[in-house]
Every structure is written in structure tokens, then in C-alpha cells.
């Protein structure tokens, strides 16, 4: 087992950030790099990742449900995470796999708080749904809202279609949570070329000390 594989065994790592920050692309590149380094890695996404979660994801992102209130959003996201943890993430961690997840509760602390939910309500809902199980590291991919929205391809989903002021607030909340939260957050500049961003994430992981 390589040093990196030993360090990342049984670790839960999240890539999060505003829309258009490249989370899905970078998660795939990171998974490939880790596998080549001998790390047993599993990738998943939030919301989704399970049969039940995919149904919840479809509801959450469908623009026809524009009347959905923020409290309903909050509970649906937590329901999807609870199923994902019980069905996929938890069993993988017990097998000492490294789990990479595209988004997690940091997104709720940004998007739903930007829409009016109180942060303490998010934390209480998370504790009830996830039994206080937290990622070992959350990497926030940061870039201006305008740049992220310009990267989006195809028809925007229900969250992506919100106005620019909302997305600017979302970015502010991601950064505020990363800076003000516990020492299990890191911020990576997500502007510029894909390869440079990937290199920054790899360098971060190689030097990261899990406590």
C-alpha cells in the first residue's frame, strides 16, 4: 500500500462549490489519479447516488417545481443524503475505501441559507438525518458567480436558473463557511485551466494532515 493509499483509507472527501466550478470534472480526474496511486476509491454524488436519491434529485432540480419552499428543499436534500450514507458511503468507509462525493451539506449551508433558511436549522436537520457523521475533508472549488454561470451548458436546472444576486450570495456563504468552520475545509481556486486546478487539488491532498 502506498503512503497516499494508507492516508486516504476510510476517508470521506467532498468536492463542493458554486454552480460551474467544475466539481464533477475535477472529481473524475481526482478519482483516476487516486486509483493510479493505489487508492481504493468510490465516487458518488449528492443529491442522488442511490435509486431513491435519484428520484429525489429529479424533483429537486426540475424547473416545473418552482413553487417549492426552502423548508421542503432542505428536507429533501437531507433525505437523499441519509439514504446515500446508509446505502453507499457508510459501507464503503467500513471497507476502508476512500469516498469522493460531488457536493454535500456545505451546499445546503450555501444554497438554502441564501434562500432564507437559518444555519442552525440546517445543522439540526443534518444531525437528525446523518447522526453527526461529517466528511473528513471538504474542498471548496471557488470562482466568481458570473464565471461559473458562464460555464454552464444546456438548459439550467431549477437551482442554476436563479438570478445572479442569489448565486453571488451562494459563493459568499461557501467561503464564509469554509473560513469560519472547523479545520476540515480547504479552498482551491477554480478559475483557469482544468489541469492547473486538478494539480492544485492533488497538491492539497498530498500535503493534507487528517486529524
N, C-alpha and C positions, 0 to 999 in steps of 0.2 A: 504494500500500500504506500502510495506517495505521501509526502508531508501534507500536501493540499487535500488529498482524499481523506486523510486522518482528521485534519482540522474541520472539514465540512461534513463529516459523517453525522447524520442525525440532526442537521441544521435546517431550519426553515427560513428561507431568504425570499424577500418580496422586492419586486421592481414596481415602483409606483410613480405617479406624476400626472401632470395635466394631459388633456387630450392632445395627441400629435407629438408627444415627447419621445416616441419610439420604443415604448416598453415591450411590445410584442416582438419587434425585430431584435432588440437587444437581449431579450430573454432567450430567444432561439440561438443567437450567437454565443451567449454565455453557456448555455446547456451543451452545445457542441464542444466548446473549449474545455469545459469541466470533464466531459466524457473522455476526451483525448488525454486528459491528465489523470485518468483512472478513477474519477469520482463517480459513484453510483448516484445518478441524478434522475429526478422525476419532475416534469413540468406540468403546471395546471394554470387555471385562470379563475378570476373572481369578478363578477358572478359567473357561475357555470361550473364546469369541471365534473359534473355528475349528471345523470339523466334528469333528476329533479331540478338541479341547479340550472340546467339549460332551459327548462321551461320557465323558471323564474326570470332568467336573463332575458328571454324573449319578451316577457311582459314589461320588464323594467325599461328596455331600450326601444320599445315600439312607440312611434310618434302618435299613434291613434289614442294612446292613453295620456293625453296632455292634461287631463283633469286630476291626475294622480297627486295626492297631497304628500308632503315631505315625510310625515309620520309613516305612511304606507311604504314609501321608498325605503325608509330606514329599516323597517321590519322585514321587508322582502330581501334586502341585502344580507341582513343577519341570518335569515333562514337559509339562504343559499350557502353562506359560509359555514353554518353549523353542519349542514349535510356534507359539504366538501371536507371539513375537518374529520368528521366521523367516518366517512366512507373512503377517503383518499389520502389526505395529508397525514392524519394520525397513524394509520397503519404503515405508511411509508417511513415515517420518522422512527417508528418502533423497529423497523428493519435496518436502521442506520443509513437510510438513503438521504441525500441532500434534496430538499424540495424547493423548487423555484416556482413562485406564483406571480402571475401578472395581475397586479392590484391586490389590495386587502383593505383592512379597516381604515388605513390612512386616507383612502379615497372618500370614505364616508365622513371623516373628520374635515375633509375639504369641501366636497360637493353638497352634502346635506347640511352642513353647518353654514355654508354660503347661502343656502336656501332658507335658513331660519331655524334649524334645529340647534338646541343648546349642546355644547360639547359634552357636558356631564350626562345628558340623556343618551348620547352615542355610547359613552363608556359603560353606562348601566346596561344598555341593551347588549353590548358586546360581552360583558361579563355573564349575563344570563344565557346567551347563545353559545359562547365559546369557553365558558368556565375559566376565564382569565388565562387562556393559552395564547401567547404572543409570539410573533416572529422573532427569530434571533437577530435578524438584521433587515431593515427596510431601506432600500436605496431609492432616493427620490431623484428622478431624472427631471431636471429643471430647464425651462426655457420660457420666454415671454408668451403670453396667451396668443398674440397676433401670429407669431411664428408657428405655434402648434396648430392653430386652426387652419393656417395656410397649407399645412402638410396633409390635411385630411383628404382622402379620396372617396368618391362616391357620394351617395346621399347621406347626410348626417343623421345619426340616431337621435333619440329624444333628449339625451344629455348634451350631445355635441351641438344641437341646434339652439341651445340657449344663447343669450346675447353676449357680446364681448365683455361688458362690465361684470357679468357673472363669472366668466372664465378668468378674468383678471383677479377677482376675489378668490377663486379656487386656487390659483397659483400662490397668492399671498398666504393662504391658510396651509397649503402644503409646506411652505418654507417655515412658517411660524411654528408648526407642529414639529418639524424636524429639528429646529433650533431649540425649542423650549421643551421637547420631550426627553425621555430617558436616553442614555447613551447606546441606543441600538439603532440609530438613524445615521445615514450619510447622504450627502447631496452631491450629485455628479452633473456637471454642465452638459446639457443635452443639445446645445447648439452646435452646428458644424457637421463634419463628415462622420458617417456611420462608424467607420473603422476607428477613428480617433475616440469616439465615445465608448466603443467596446473596449479599447485599450485602457481607458480610464477606469472602467468597471473592473477589469481584470486586475489592474494595479491595486485598486482599493481592496479587493478580496484577498489578494496575496499578502497585503500588509495588515489586514484587519485582525484584531485580537478579540475573540469572543470571551466575555467574562460571565 
